[in-house]
Every structure is written in C-alpha cells, then in structure tokens.
C-alpha cells in the first residue's frame, strides 16, 4: 500500500482548493455576461422568419440581449467571421466563399439542419406558359419549353421592355450569393447576347414582379428557391438545366476563368455561428442543433408573411403559439417554460 505523507495531504488539499477556486471563477457565458447577441438581418422571407424564431428563444428562453444588424450579404458574412456578428440564422451551405474561408480557419461553425433534405432552387417559368390555364382562358405559349438550353429560341416570349431585342431574366438582387451564381450561369449557358440580366433592387421587388406577371397571365423567366411562400402560392415549372457536376459547380462559384454549366448544388440550411459565441454559449448552440421545420410548414408560414404583408416577428409569434409540439422539441423543458411565459407577458 502506498503511504500518504502529511506533506502529500497538504499538497492535495491545496490542489483541491485551487481547482475549486478556478471553477468558481470560470468565465460566465455570453448572455450571462451581458453581451448582446448580434444576428445578421436576412432580407429573404424564410431567413427573416428563422431569424425571429431564433431571436425569440434567445431572448425569452436564455435571457439574451439581441440585436439584428442590417448589411449586404458579403459585409455581414465578413462581420460574422470576425465575431462582429454572432449568428446568421439561415445559412445556405456551399454558397459563400467568405464563410468557406471562415470555416477553414475555424472562425465560424455551422450548426443544425433547418429543413430536412436541404433546399430546392433553379430557373422557373409559370406553369401556364407550358400547360395553359383553361380556368383563366390562358393558352400555352410555349408547350415545348422544357430546358434552359432552349431559352435562346424563346427570348421573344420574355421580351425586355428596355431592350426589345432581348429577353429578360430576373436574377436575385445585387449582392446576394445567388446573383453571383446566376451571373456565371448566364455566361455558362451562353445566354448573355439573348437575355438581359435584370437584378431587382430587393427581394420584395423580385417577388412583386413575379406575382404581377403571374396574376396577369404573362410570361416571366426568373430564378427562385424553396423554402419560399411564393412557390407555395403559385404553380411554376422548373426548367431542366445541365446535370450537376462538382467540377462545373466549382467554376460557377469561382469568379475567375470560364464557367461550365451545372445544376445548382443542393444546399443545406444551417445556423452559422461565430466560434467565440459557439464556445461560450453551449445552451444556445444545443438549441441551434435541434431547430428544424418541415418544408411545407415553413412555406405556409412564409406565405402568410407574403400574402398578409406581415412582419417576420408577427408570424414567428404565431408559430410559437400554434406549434408548441414542434418548437418544444428544440429546447429543454425549463427553457420552453420561460419562452411560454415570455410570450404571455
């Protein structure tokens, strides 16, 4: 048997006291220390809604102070990588070279799976252009249109008012990641001489242009994505593009060189978090890891925003009131109780 000396006992006691003192003076978490959690303002509807959902739980469930910070995509992604922002509530993977570099250098973490299976996106036209709409007396104007490769021969169908010799392609607003990819895809499909690359000023302006054309039964060619309320409300057809290729997709995401055509890479929707926040807020990160919405419900909620012109915060509150069976799975019972109490106050 090993003999324990008086000196050894004194050393062990001192070590225990030191450990206890270290533990008792451990740095408080992000919210416990009074720091504000800054979330990137996301301008598309599903992202704005997810931001408000996350913000609600952080404030009412974890006692965090929050702030939503506006800015262009590249600026807010850069701020996230520098911990000037802490949370990007709906990040689409594989889209941003800024976030890719931040992941590589360890300054940003991606957490959770917001929509099981990921997104859907592509180039669309109204269904009535191909199949007609007898109820509205609309005859099909392009019954043979199926793919992006046919668009050059249909440019007169999508005439641009400002350049009548070209068709108009409705891109994303300038500065969005999808705008950059569509710029490259227009070049890859060699459509630059046949179509103007029209960038609406905002996501709302893009939605308004699409809705207006649809309600009037007019032709329109545009990029869009799911989850999105507009896609749930109206009936569109996605044009077939080139098959997906890792090699070609890399030429789409890289602004240099000559691009080759590819279908969009499936993105997974995650919460992007600055590493300092990730390390100091384990409770919030555990919540982020469990956030998940069925695509149909997400689009239903976003459609409410779109149709009723409701702010994301209003629809988020409605979600928490009507779907406790979903969001209570994201958090522990004590956090859920605080969220419910906070919603009543």
KABEL-V252744 format. One line per field, one symbol per residue. ss: DSSP state (h for helix, s for strand, l for the rest). phi: phi as a letter, one per 30 degrees, with the letter a starting at -180 (. if undefined). burial: I if it has 24 or more other ideal C-beta (glycine too) atoms within 12 Angstrom, else O. A space follows every 50 residues. Layout:
ss->???
phi->???
burial->???
This chain:
ss->lllllhhhhhhhhhhhhhhhhhhhlllllllllllsssssllllhhhhhh hhhhhhhhhhhhllssssslllhhhhhhhhhlllllssssssllllhhhh hhhhhllssssllllllllssssssshhhhhlshhhlsllllllllshhh hhhhhhhhslllllllssssslllllhhhhhhhhhhhhllllllsssssl llhhhhhhhhhhhhhhllllssssssllhhhhhllssslslllllhhhhh hhhlllllllllllllllsssssshhhhhhlhhhhhhhhhllllhhhhhh hhhhhhhhlllhhhhhhhhhhhlhhhhlllllhhhhhhhhhhhhl
phi->.ddcdedddeddddddddddddddcddddedddidddccddcdddddddd eddddeddddcciddbbccdldeddddddddcidbcbcdbccdiccddde dddddidbbcbibdbejjcbalcbbdeddccibedciccdcbdcdbbddc dedcdddcedddbedbdccdddeejdedddddeddedddhcddcbdcccd dbddddeddddddddcicdacacabbdadddddccbcdddcdddbedddd dddcdcicdcdaddddccdbccbddededcbddddddedcdabdeddedd ddddeddchcdedddddeeddcbddcddddbdeddeddddddddd
burial->OOOOOOOOOOOOOOOOOOOOOOOOOOOOIIIOOOIOIIIIIIIIIIIIII IIIIIIIIIIIIIIOIOIIOOOIOOIIIIIIOIIIIIIIIIIIIIIIIIO OIIOOOIIIIIIIIIOOOIIIIIIIIIIIIOOOOOOOOOOIIOOIOIIOI IIOIIOIIOOOOOOOIIIIIIIIOIIIIIIIIIIIIOIIOIOOIIIIIII OOIOOIIOIIIOIIOOOIIIIIIIIIIIIIIIIIOIIIIOIIOOOOOIIO OIIOOOOOIIIIIIIOIIIIIIIIIIIIOIIOIIIOIIOIIIIOIOIIII IIIIIIOOOOOIIOIIIIIIOOOOOOIOOIIOOOIIOIIOOOIOO
